[in-house]
Every structure is written in C-alpha cells, then in structure tokens.
Amino acid sequence: MASHMKLKKLQEYLDDVDVFENPKVKLEQYPTTPHIAACMLHTIHTRYNDIEDKTILDLGCGCGILCIGAVMLGAKKVIGIDIDDDALEVCRHNIEEFEMENIEVEQHDIQSLDTKVMERLKGNIDSVIMNPPFGTKHNQGIDMTFVRKGLDIASVSVYTLHKTSTREYIEKKAADWGVEMEVLAELKFNIDNTLKFHKKQSVDIEVDFIRFSHKRTK
Ligand SMILES: C[S@@+](CC[C@H](N)C(=O)[O-])C[C@H]1O[C@@H](n2cnc3c(N)ncnc32)[C@H](O)[C@@H]1O
C-alpha cells in the first residue's frame, strides 16, 4: 500500500476493521474510531515521519485498528500487546482479513510487563502508538503507566490519547520525567452506547492527542 495514502482513503479502509464483540467495561474496551485513528496516524506520518519503514509498538492494541493503519502507511513491522484474549482474537482475525504479515500480537499485562519482554523490546522499537485505558474504572493512573512503559521502550516517541481534563497533571508528569510533551490536537471522542455505564445514547469525551519524546542530548 502507498505510504502517501490520503487521509480519507485511510479512514475508508479502517472502516472495515472489526470491533470488540462484548467490550469489557473494566478494561475500558472502546475502540478508536476509524476517523480518529486515521487522523492520528496521518499526523504521525506526515508531520513526524515516524511510521514509514519504522518498527512500531501498540500498547493495549485491542482489535488492532492502529496496528493495521500503521502498516497501511508503510510501517516495517508492528507489535500489538493487549491483556485480553478475546480482543486479541478479533485483532488476529482483522490482521488475517487485511492480509498483513508484518503485525505480531502478544498477550501481556502492561502494568506488569516482565523484564525479559522489556529487554526484548527495548532498542527494537522506534515509536509507540496507543489509545490506553483512561483510568476511570478503579484503575486511576493506568494511562500514565502505559506512557511510562512506552517511553522506556521507544527510541523516539510515544503517541497517545488522554482526557483533556487531566492535561495539567500529565504536563507535570512529563516535566518530572524530563521528556518533551506536545498536544498535537484536541479531539472529541464519541463513545457509543456499547459500554453499559453510559446512560446517554452516546457521550462525547474531550481528548488530547499527545506526543511525548525523549529530549535530545547535545
Ligand atoms: C481504549 S481501548 C483501545 C483499543 C485499541 N487500541 C483501539 O485503538 O481501538 C484500551 C485497550 O487496552 C487494553 N487493556 C486494558 N488494560 C490493560 C492492561 N493492563 N494491559 C494491557 N492491555 C490492557 C484493553 O483490553 C483495550 O483493548
């Protein structure tokens, strides 16, 4: 596939990615919409050249929409990690449907990634992409655990989504960690009424699309 693919075309392809069959509330299993996934990946590709010919890791890959989109934009290899076997089954099915051979999936809990896995990934991953759990289901702070792991592994950048309401806290964390942080876009994340804790038909959540990167040493 052409790495200069247009945003609209990318979104059209991503419309065909299957989503969670029975999303698990506790694991915050709401998929990134094709529109948001396409916008994220297109920005990472055109503005930062962090996809084409790169090795990418997707933390909490779910059904794999970010993995698949990254390959469409020319990623050399993508590794997806998720804790949930049911999600990974849908992900594997999607990879098969799209006939992509350079995506590998692994089942791990990001909060307790073992050192062997960390050692294997470190130095082999250019950038990390993710839509992590936001930490609103008795798992406060899990989004920043995902970012920390991503930064420990990525040689270049971590691209991620977080609730805009937590921006100040995240800025403080980035300063403490000595990493660069840039809000690339403010998005409205429309979560359909697939998760039972939402009483309204659908809920718009304001979300920041953020790039974290290691400070260059002079
Ligand atoms: C908001 S969903 C995003 C899914 C997918 N990345 C996407 O963009 O559609 C968050 C994902 O994180 C996974 N997850 C939640 N807790 C996890 C953990 N501790 N370790 C690994 N994955 C986890 C969930 O199973 C879910 O697939």
The ligand as an SDF file (V2000), in Angstrom:
LIG
                    3D

 27 29  0  0  0  0  0  0  0  0999 V2000
   -9.4730    2.1650   24.8670 C   0  0  0  0  0  0  0  0  0  0  0  0
   -9.1510    0.5260   24.3570 S   0  0  0  0  0  0  0  0  0  0  0  0
   -8.2640    0.8380   22.8490 C   0  0  0  0  0  0  0  0  0  0  0  0
   -8.1290   -0.3560   21.9750 C   0  0  0  0  0  0  0  0  0  0  0  0
   -7.3560   -0.1560   20.6600 C   0  0  0  0  0  0  0  0  0  0  0  0
   -6.0070    0.2910   20.9120 N   0  0  0  0  0  0  0  0  0  0  0  0
   -8.0220    0.8270   19.7400 C   0  0  0  0  0  0  0  0  0  0  0  0
   -7.3700    1.8470   19.4660 O   0  0  0  0  0  0  0  0  0  0  0  0
   -9.1360    0.6050   19.3070 O   0  0  0  0  0  0  0  0  0  0  0  0
   -7.9040    0.0410   25.5520 C   0  0  0  0  0  0  0  0  0  0  0  0
   -7.3100   -1.3570   25.3630 C   0  0  0  0  0  0  0  0  0  0  0  0
   -6.3810   -1.5980   26.4440 O   0  0  0  0  0  0  0  0  0  0  0  0
   -6.4830   -2.9350   26.8540 C   0  0  0  0  0  0  0  0  0  0  0  0
   -6.0150   -3.0260   28.2510 N   0  0  0  0  0  0  0  0  0  0  0  0
   -6.6530   -2.5980   29.3780 C   0  0  0  0  0  0  0  0  0  0  0  0
   -5.8770   -2.8350   30.4590 N   0  0  0  0  0  0  0  0  0  0  0  0
   -4.7330   -3.4190   30.0010 C   0  0  0  0  0  0  0  0  0  0  0  0
   -3.5440   -3.8820   30.6350 C   0  0  0  0  0  0  0  0  0  0  0  0
   -3.3770   -3.7980   31.9570 N   0  0  0  0  0  0  0  0  0  0  0  0
   -2.5590   -4.4060   29.8590 N   0  0  0  0  0  0  0  0  0  0  0  0
   -2.7120   -4.4920   28.5050 C   0  0  0  0  0  0  0  0  0  0  0  0
   -3.8180   -4.0750   27.8630 N   0  0  0  0  0  0  0  0  0  0  0  0
   -4.8150   -3.5350   28.5820 C   0  0  0  0  0  0  0  0  0  0  0  0
   -7.9570   -3.2820   26.6930 C   0  0  0  0  0  0  0  0  0  0  0  0
   -8.1720   -4.6660   26.5980 O   0  0  0  0  0  0  0  0  0  0  0  0
   -8.3020   -2.4960   25.4190 C   0  0  0  0  0  0  0  0  0  0  0  0
   -8.1530   -3.3100   24.2910 O   0  0  0  0  0  0  0  0  0  0  0  0
  1  2  1  0
  2  3  1  0
  2 10  1  0
  3  4  1  0
  4  5  1  0
  5  6  1  0
  5  7  1  0
  7  8  2  0
  7  9  1  0
 10 11  1  0
 11 12  1  0
 11 26  1  0
 12 13  1  0
 13 14  1  0
 13 24  1  0
 14 15  1  0
 14 23  1  0
 15 16  2  0
 16 17  1  0
 17 18  1  0
 17 23  2  0
 18 19  1  0
 18 20  2  0
 20 21  1  0
 21 22  2  0
 22 23  1  0
 24 25  1  0
 24 26  1  0
 26 27  1  0
M  CHG  2   2   1   9  -1
M  END
$$$$
